[in-house]
């Protein structure tokens, strides 16, 4: 039996400044049976003296070995040869650890039989000392890489966040004479381990901005040597073919990280070294990994800041161009060059409000012309579902009703080209005309139709004529969730608000959904649009056992086979990060495919263009085109989505449903719709292993069907509601929103946040205790402003506005105000923007406008003060 439970191996070289803090944290471990093996690697400062002082204090715990300077690898290898513990832990001498670290890690390893334990750590700023938690990317527990190969690339190369069984390290050694020596050892340990455990706590404190990684020198080229060492030893262990794709990705990722580091390197006299680094790494990639761009980890698992700039990092020519152009530049000059370079290359990779303006210009211009020059057609109805991306149950049910019961009407159905096959229902009806969003025909139809019915926001440029009637179905789509849970997005919030203010009627399938829409769209207290709580649409064919068996038989499904339908929804197209979200989704699908068994098949339905290669999957297939969505979903055993309305619809009919948020860490858990999911028996998870557990646990029952009385509504269905509107009658059961009486403050903050304006907003928040504050801002001018406002004025609600051309951005006149805030009600108005007096004209209450004859002159003086509150006398 070994005399110690843990051997902590500490290589020491010229770290006098930090060594005491490191040794204090090691000596203070709550686990008693710990030895500290310190290897003094020829230090020339006072490090050895510090070691001797601690040796005097802890003679039975600290053991010192001194050698000439041979590097950190030699010191770690020597330390391991002297270690006498059951487990070893390599700790760097300029870092420090938590006091209970060894106790927690040892207990975890012994309890679960792990021979390798991973854990989280703190990044500690080398200057300020501030700590920030750094998470790890592992969701599995007590796993083996051969069973979970996708976990291998997620392994961190750092040795200090690995608690290692002594026998696991035997036969391995850190390669000497090179930097990046820890990279190959990390992955060799992982493939050898029979059980890898994970402790989800921060136990290590890593000092950043210290050491060779923060500068460029000849040893940076050693990253290629480290990869070669790794692959040679993996081949020796017999795992070369088994993990080839994972290891190729590890190599490419580490090379691309070196290129990323070059962008923030401003050292002079390093041009030749930079050119050598670029050429040597690309020589290796092109020779050893020629098809690296097709590696599915490269396509879907690269960090966002790397994948977004592959046009630079993935091109030898572009990287050489960067080095040549920026050689000798000062930091600010190099940053300016890169900003210009990015702006010329990222038109399709980043969110730009101007791109949407340009894309919709054709439809907008046609709409403006038709709006100004023509009457509405009293017998024309415009229908749109999911912004043209599909046809959900509500719109589908209304389309069926109109073709059967209201044959005198002409129907315009908005669908994008890639989903227009869905319009085969009802088949070949001459009264139905298909139009595609963002076209002239779309804009004309939007302006000319007497009735507008949609279950998603209509375009931001729509103003709606007085002769038009707009019904917004809120409930057949859960789209606000993609806004609320986006890290960056506020754009689609503005679209929903615009449509909800503009609508003549809001239709909700039940009261719970109504409350959640109002809350998540941030319009409680101010949206005065009349609403109707009706009944969710029904399709009796869905769930029919005979139809279910017919579909399963046609697809060759066996009775005992588990058929799963997965329907991920894309982030709103206005939301930054949509491309990275797609990559995260596909990465999750690869993990899911690895986890599924032979008796499980996933049918995937995605309603947006993608390049997904289904040949890479074993258990995942595309949903057959010949079936209607809900018809096919009802034939499956399980339904999985993030935000698709099928979650609520199918859960209400007893189907086992799972809400899977593959980027769950970024979600706000307290949104109304997310809370509603749990209330309705919908299972929820945010990682693949948990999803697989829910799929495999056949003891978890399906969701409980909605009780009949809960679905029954005395005022009828959406079809009956539409019939009343078309017949010129006020629908029975129409309700009016009620305000609580809490003062409502509207603040227009413009499109830029100066430091002065931030202070004004903070003062506004301090002066408005007990009031609800809405802040309107130009989302097209500053897409990230919403995030900043939420920090500046905690608890505020946002109204992201969208003037639809650059000329209109500063002229927020009466028409724009009426368009966006048509029926909104406020008690006070605050102006912090000084853009133009037109803003003041738009928002001033009528009683003040009438009195203000000399408004232009007064307005300028008022706006110069940057802040004004108007209250009724």
N, C-alpha and C positions, 0 to 999 in steps of 0.2 A: 504494500500500500504506500502511495506517495505521501511524503511528509506535509505537502501543501495542497490545498484545493485549487488554488490559482497562482500562476506565475505571471507577474506583470513585467514585461520586458521593455526597458526604456533606453533607447540609444541616445547618447548625450554628446552634443558637439556645439560648443560656444553658445550656450543658452543661459548664461548666468542671470540675465534679467528675468527670465520666466521659470527657471528650474525650481525655485523654492515653492512656488504656488503649485506646480505639478506634484512634487514629492509630498507636500502637505496633504493634497487630496488623496494620494495613494495610501499614505500612512493612516488616514482617517477612515479607511474602509470599515464598514460595520461587520463584514465577514472577517473572522479572526485569522483563519488559516491561509494567509496571503503572503507571498514573498515578492519583493521588488528586486528585479535583476537589472541593475544599471550598468550599461557598457559605455565607459568614457572613451570616445573615439578620437583621442589625441587632442582634446580641447586646449586652446591656447589662452583662454580667458579664465575667469574664476570659477568655472563650472565644477572642477574637481574639488575645490575647497568647499563648495556648497554641498557636494555629495558626502564629503568626510564629516561635515557638521551633522548631517542627518544620520550618518552611520553611528555617530556617538549617541544620538538620541534613540535610534532603533536598531541596535546591534543584531537582534534576532530576526529582523524583518528585511533589512536592506543589505544587498550583497553587491559589491562594486568590482568590476573588471575593467582594466585599463589596457588599451592597445594604441599603436600608432594609428594615425588617421587613414582609414581605408574606405570610409563611406558608410552610409546608413544601412546598406544591405549586409555588409560584413558584420556590423554591430548587432543587427537583429539576428543573424544566423548564429553568431557567437552566443548571444543571450539565450537563444533556444537550446543550444547545446548544454548550457548550464542550468536550465530550468528543471524544477523538480515537482511541478504541480500537475494535477489532473487536467487542468485547462490552462491555456496560455492566452495572454492578451497583450498585443503590441500597442504601447502608448507613446506618442511623441512627447518629447521633453519640454516643448513650449506650450503644451495644452494641459488641461486638467479635467478631472472626472467628478461625477456626483458621488457622495459618500456611500450610498447604498448600492452602487452599480454592481460590484462583484457579487454581493448577496443575491440580488435579483437575477443576474445572469446565470449564476451557478445553480440556483434553485430551479430556474426554467430548464436548463440543460439536463439536470438530473431527473426532474419530474417527467419530462416529455421524451427523454432519450435522445436529445439533440447532440450532434457532434459539431454543429456550427450554429451560433445564435447571432442574429442581426438585430440592430436597434437604431433608434433615432439619435440625433445629436443637435447641439446648438452651434450656430455660426457666431463667433465672437469677433467683433470688430477689433482689429489689432491696434487701433488708435484710441477709440472711445471706450472700448470694453463692453459695449452694448451687445446683448445676446438676442438671437433670432432663431426660432425653432426651424429645423430642416427635416422635412418628412421623408419617409422611405416609400418606395413604390411597390411594396409587397402586400398582397391581401391574403395569400395562402399562409397556412400555419402548419408546421411539422411536415414539410414537403421534401420531395426529392426531385432534382433537376430532370432526371430521365422521365418523370411523370408530368412535370410542368416545364417544358423547355423554354417557354416564353418568359420564365422568371430569370433565366440566365442573363439576358441583357440588362435587367433591372438591378443586378448586383453592383454595388458601388466598388470601385477599385481600392478604396482606402482600407488599410489593414486595421486601423484603430477602431472601426465600428464592427469588428468581428470577434466574437468570443469563441475560441477554437479548442476543441478537444486535442490533447497532446498527440495522440496516435494519428489524428487526421493530418497533422503537419509533418509527421515523420516521412522522410523521403523527398520532401520539398525543400526548396531554399530560395531566398530572394536572390535574383541574378545580381552579381557584383560588377561594379565598374560602369553601371548605366543608371540614369534617372528613370522615372516611371517604373521602378522596380516592383512596386506594389501591384501594378495592373495585372500582370500574368498570374501572380500568386492568388489574387482574389478569385479569379475564375477557375483556377485549378482546384482550390479548396472547394468551390461550389460543386463542381462536377464529381468530386470524390465523396462528398458528404452523403451519408445514408439518410440523414434527417436534418433539415434546416428549420430552426425555430425563429420566431420574430417576437421581440418585445417592443411594444408600441409606446415607449417612453424615451425621453431625451436623457441619456446617461453620460454623454461625452461633450466636452467644450472645445471646439476647434477654433484656434485663432487664425482668422483670415489675414490676408495682406502681409504674410510673413513667409519668406522662403523663395525658392527659385521659380515657382509657378507664376509669380506676379511680375517676372521680367523675362526677357528673351536672351538666351545664350546658346552656346553650341550644344549643351546637353538637352535642349528642347528637341533636337533631332533624334534623341534616344527613344522617342515614342514609337518609332518604326522598329527599333531593336526589341522593344518590349513586346510588340505584337508578334514579331517573328519567334521570340522565345516562347510566348504563350501557345502559338499554333504548333510549334515543334513538340512541346510537351503534351499538348492535347492529343496529338497523333501518337505519341509514345504510349499514352494511356489507352489508346484505342477508341477515342471519342471524336476523331476528326470529321468523319462523315455524319455522325449523329447530330452534331451541333454546328455544322458548317455555316448555315444561314445566320444563326445567332452570333457566331464569332466573326463572320464577315461584317455584320452590323456593328459589333463592338469596335472593330478596326476603323471602319468608316467614320463612326461617330467620334472617336477620339481624334482622328485626323481633322475632321471638320471643326472640332473644338479648338484645335491649334490655330486654324485659319480665323476663327471668330476672335481669338485672343489678339491676333495681329491688328485688328481694327482699333483696339484701345492701347496699342503700343506706340509710344511717341519717342522712343529712344533714337538718337542720331547715330550714324555710323554703322547701322545694322542692315543696310540694304542687301549686301551680298549674302548675309545669313538668312534673311527673309526669303530671298529668291531661291536659295538652296533648300530651305524647308519646304517651300511650295513644290519645287520640282521633284525632290526626293519622295515626298509623300504621294504625289500624283503618279510618279513612276511605279511605286508599289501598287497603288490601287488599280492602275490600268493593266499591270502585268498579272497580279494575283486575284483581283476581284473585278474582272472586266464588265460583268453585268450588275454592278452594284446598285444602279438606279432601279432595277426591278426587284431588289430585295424588299420583301413586304415590310420589314421593320424600318428600313430607310424611308419607304413611302408613307408609313402611317405612325411610326413611333418616335421620330426625331422630335426633340423639343421645339416648341413653336418658334423661338428666336433663331433657330438654325434652319428649320424647314422653310420659313418665310423668305430666306435669303440664299436658297440653293443656287439661284442664278449667279451668285458671286462665289460662295464657298465650293460649289460643285463644278467649277470651271477653272482649269489651269490658266487659260488665257486671261480670264477676268481677274483672277487673283494676282497674276503677274502684272497686269495693267494697274491694279490698285497699288502694288508695291512701287512700281515705276513712277506713278503720278504723285504719290504721297511722300516719297522719300525727301527728307529734309524739312517737311512741313511742321509748323507748330501745331499744338493740339487743337486750337480753335480752327485753324486752316484745314486740318485733316477732317475734323467733324463737319465743316461746311462742305467739303468735297463729297463726303459720304452722303450727306443729306441730299445734295443735288443728284448724286448717282442713284440713290434709292428712289427718288421721285420719278426718275426716268425709267425705272425698271419694275415698279411695284403697282402699276395701274390695275392689274388683275388680281393682286395678292392682298390688297388691303382695302378696308372700307373707306370709300370716298363719297360723301354725299353728292358731290358734283357729278359723279358717274351715274347715279340714279336719275338726277335731273336730265342729263344728256340722253340716257336710255329711254326715258319716258317723254321726251320732247315731242315726238311725232304724235303720240296719243294726246298729250296736253294741248298742243296747238290745234288739233282737230276738235277737241272738246271746247276750247275757248271760242273757236269760230262758230261751232254749232250752238253753243250757249248764247252767243250774242245775236245770232241771225235767224233762229228758227223756233217754231213752236214744238211743244212736246206732243208725241203721238199717244193719244189716250188709250189706245188698244195695244200698246207695246210694254212688255215687262222685261226688265233686265235682271238676270240671275247670276250670282257668282258665289262660289264656294272655295274657301281656302286660298283666296287671292288667285284663283285660276289653277291651283295645283291639284285639284281633285274634285270629287263630288260626294260630300258626306250626306248622312241620312236625311238631315233636315231639308236641304235643297233638293235632294233626290225625291223625297216624298212630295214636296210642293210641285216639282216638275211633273210627276205622275198625276197629281190632282189637276193641274192646269190643262194637261193634254186630254184628260178624260171629262172634266166638268166645265172648263172655261174655254171652249173651242174657238171663241171669237177673238182670242188674244194671240198676238204674235210674240214669241219668246226669244230673247237674245240670251244665249248661254255662253258665259265667259270661261274658256278652258285653254290652257297652254297646249301647244302642239303635241308634246309627248304624252299627254293624258286624254287627248280628244277621243280616243277609242271608247272612253267611258260614256260618251254621248250616244252610243248605240242604244241606250235606253232612254226614252222609248224609241224604237227602231225607225229610222228614216222618216220622221214626222216633218212634213214640209213647213209646219209653223215654227219650227225651231231653227234658228240661225246661230252657228258657232262663230265666235270672234275670239281672237287671241289678245291677251293683255299687251299693252305697250304698242298698239297699232292704231292707225287712223280710224279703222272701223270700230275699235273699242271706244275711243274717245267720242266719236259721233253717237254711238248707241247710248253711252252714259249720259249725254246731254239731251238726247231726243226721247228717251223712254219715260213714260208717265210714272211707272212704278219701278222702284229699285229695291231688290231683295238680296241680301248677302249675309253670310255667316262669318265674314272677316272684314277688315277695314277696306273701304274704297280709297282710291288714290288721294294723296294729299292736296292735289290741285282741284278737287271737286268742290263746287260751291253750292249746288242744288238750287234749282229754280223753285219759285213759290208754287208753281203748278205741279211740281213733282212730289211724290210720296215715297219716303225711304224707310224700309223696315230692316232693322239689324237684328239678326238671330244670334243671341248670345247664349251659347250652351252647346251647340253642335261642334264647337271648336274649343280647345283648351289653350289656344295660342298665347294668351297673356303670360302663361307660365314660361314660355321661351324668352320673354322679355324680362320678367321678374328675376329669373335665375341666371341671366347672362351676366358675366363679369363686367361687361362694358356697355351693354346696349340700353339705350333709352329711346331709340328711333321708333320702334314699333309701338311703344307706349303712346307716343304722340299720334300715330295713325289711329289707334283704337280710340283715344280721347276725341280726336277730330270727328270720327264717324259717330261716336256716341252723343256728342254735342249736336251734330248735324241731323241725326235721325229724327223722324217723326214719331217712331215707335221703337222700343226695345222689347224683344221677345225672349223670355227665359223659360227653360223647361221646368224649373222648380225654384223655390225661394232660396235654398242653400247656394245654388249656382249663381243666382242673382247677387247675393251678398258678396260672394267671392269675386265676381267680375268687378263690382263697384269698388271693392277694396284693392284688388290687384291692379286695376287701371287707375287708381288714385283719384277718383272723381266723386267720392262720397261728399255730400253736403252741397256740391256745386252743380251737378248735372241734373237739370230739371226736365229731361225728356220723359214723357209718359211711358209707362212700361206695362207689360202683360205677363203674368205667370201662367203658362199653359201646360201642355203635356208633351213629353218627349215623343218623337215620331216612332212608329212601330212598323215592322215589316214581318208579317206572319210567317213568311217562308223561312226566315232566319231561325236556325236552331231546330228545324224540322228533322226528326231522326231519319226519315227516309232519304231526305236530301243530303244529310250528313253522310250516310253510308254510301250514297251514290258517288259523292265526291271522293271519298276515301278509296272506294273500289277503283275508280277511274285512275287514281294516282298510284295504285298498287300498295296502299297502306294496309298493314296487318292490324288485326284487332288489338293486339298487345303492344303495338308500337305507339310511342308517345309523339304526337304531332304538335309542333309548336309554331305559332305564327309570331314573327317579330316585325314590328312596324315602327322604326325610329323616325322621328320628325326632325327636319333640319331646323337649325336656328333661323330666325327671321332674316331675310336677305339683307336687311338694313343693319344687321348687328355685326360689329367687329368680332373677329375670331371664329366666324362660321366655318372657314376652311379647316382650321385646327380642330374644331369640334368634330368635323367629319372624320379627320384622321384618327382622333381618339376613339370614335365609334368603331371604325374598321379594325383598329388595334384590339378593341374589346371583342369583336367578332372572331378574330383569330384565336384569342384566348378561349372563347366559348367553344369553338370548334375542337380545340385540343381536349376540352373537358367532357364533351358529350360522349355517350356510349353508343353501341351499335343499334340499340332499340330506340334511338331518338333522332328526329329529323326536324330541322328548323327551316321554315319557309320565310324568306325575307321579302318584305315589300317596302320600297323606298320611292317616294314621289318626287325625286329630283334627279337630275342628270348626274351620273357618276361613272367612274372607270373601274368599278369593282370586278375583279376576276374571280368568278365562282369556281373555276377549275382548281383554285388553291385550297378549297374547302372539302372536307370529307362528309360533313353532316349538315351543311347549309346550302340550300337551293333557292333560286328566285321563285316568288309566287307565280304560278301559271297565269298568263295574261287573259285566258279565256274566262276566268271567273271574276264575278263582282266581289269587291273587297269584303263586305260584311257577310256575304254568302259563304265565302271561303273561310273567313275567320270563325264562323259558327261551326264549321266542320272540324276544327282543330281542338286539341285538348287544352292548350294553354295559349293565352294571348299576352305578349310582352310589348311594351312601348314605353316611351318617356312621357310624351304629351298627347298622343293621338286620342281623339274623342272616343275611340273604341274601348278605351279603358273603362269609362263610366258606363257606356252602353252595354258592353258584354258582361261587366261585373253585375249590373242590374238584372241580368238574365241568367245568373248562376254559373257563369264561365269562370274558371280559374284565371285570374289576371294578375300580372306583376308589372309594377312600374319600376323600370330599370333606368337609373340616371348614371350613365357611365362617367360623367364628370361631377359626381355628387358632392365633392368637397366644395365646389363653387356655389352650390345652391343655398338659397335662403330657406331654412326649414319651416319658417312660420307663415308662409304664404297660404292664403285661403284654400286654393285648390290642392296643394300638397297635403294639408291637414284633412281635407275632405276625402282624399284617397283612402287614408287609414280608416276613417269613419265608415266607409262603404265596403270594407272588407277587401280592398285592393292591397296586395302584398307589395312591399317596397324594399329596394336594395340599391346599392351604389357601386358594387364590384362584382366581377364575374364569379369568383368562388361562392359568394353568397347567393348569386342567381342560380348557380348549378345546384346548390343545396336545396333551394326552394323547388326547383324542377324535379329533383330526385326524391324528395320527401312526399311520397304518395299519401301520407297521413294528413297532410295539410289540406283541408277541405277547400272546395271552390267557394267563391264569394256567395253570400246569401242574396237570393233574388229580391228585388224591391217588392215590398208588400203592395197588393193591388190598390189599397186605399191611398198609398203614398203617391201612386202615379195618377190616380183619378183626380181630375180637375173640373170643377163645375162650369168653367168657361171654355172648355174644349181644347182643340189641337191647333197647331200652326195653320193647317188647311182651313179650319173654320175661322180663324183670325183673319187670314188673307181674304177669304170670301166676303167677310163683312167690310173690309177696306175696299175691295173691288166693287162692292154693291153700294158704296157711298155711305155706309153706316159706321157709327162709332162702335168699335168692338165692345161687347159686354164684358165687364170685369176689368176695364182699363184703370190703371192706378197712377197716381201722381206722387213723385218723390217728396219726402218730408225732410225738412232741415231741423236740426236739434236746437238751433238758436245760438250756437257757438259762433262768435264773429269770424268771418271769412276774409282773409287778406290775400290779395293778388299782388305779387311783386314782379315787375318786368326787369330782368337782369341783362337783357341784350345778348351779345354773342361773345364777349370777352370778359375774363375775370382778372382785373388788375388787383394789386394788393389793396388799393384804396377801396375798391368795390367790395372786396372780401370783408374788410373791416365794417363797411356800411351794412352788409348783410348780417354780420354777427350782431351789430347793434340793433338791427331790426328784430332779430330773434329774441334778444334780451328785452326789448320794449314790447314784445307781443306775447307775453306769457298768458296762457289761457285762450289763445287764438289759434285757428288753423291757418297755416301759411302755404300758399301755392306759389311756386317760382316758375315763371315763364322765361324761356330762353330760346335762342336760335340754334336748334340742334344741327342744322346744316352747316352753320358757321363754326361750330365747336362740338363735335360728336362726343367728346369725353367730359363735357361740362357737367352733366348730370351727376357723375361720381363725385366731382369736387363740391358741388352744391350740397350733396347729402352729408358731407363731412363738415362743411362750413355752418350749415343750419340743420342740425340733427332733428329728425322728425318732420322735415318739410316734405311737401308733395310737389312733384314736378309736372310741368306742362311744356314738353318739348315741342316748339312750334317749327313750321317748315315753310317759310316763304319760298315760292317755287321757282324763282330765278334770281340770279345774282343782283339784278337791278332792284328787286323787291326786298332784299334782305334788310336794307336800312330804312326803307319806307314802309313801316308797319302801319299802314293806313286803316281807314274805317272798314274797307272791304275785307282786309285780312283779319281784322279783329272780329268782324261778324262771321267770317268763315270758320274760324277756329273756336271761338267762344260764344257761339250763337245763342245758346240758352243757359250759359253759365251765370251764376249769381254770386256776386261778391259784395261785401260791406265796405271794404277799404281797398284802395289801390296805391301801391308804392312804386315809384319809378327810380331806378338807380342808373339806367342807361342814359347816355347823353348823345345818342346817335343822331337823332333828328327830331324836330318839333312835331313831325307827323305822328310819332309815337304818342306824344302828349295828346294830340287831337283824337287819336283812336281810343284812348282809354279814359279820358276825362269824363266824369259823370255828366249827363245832359244838363243838370241844374247849373253846373259850373261853366259849361261851354256857352250857355245862353248869356251868362253874365260877362264872360270874358271876351269883349269886343276886340280888344287889342291883344289877342291871344298870341300872335306871332312874337311880338316884342316881350310880353310877359313870359312866354314859354321859354325863350332863350335864357332869360335871367333865372327862371326857376330851375332849368336843367343844369345850369352852371353849378348849382348847389349840390347836384348829384342825387338828392333825395327829397321826396315830397310825399306826404300822405294826404289824400283827399278824403274827407268824411262828410256825409250829409249833415246839414245844420240841424 
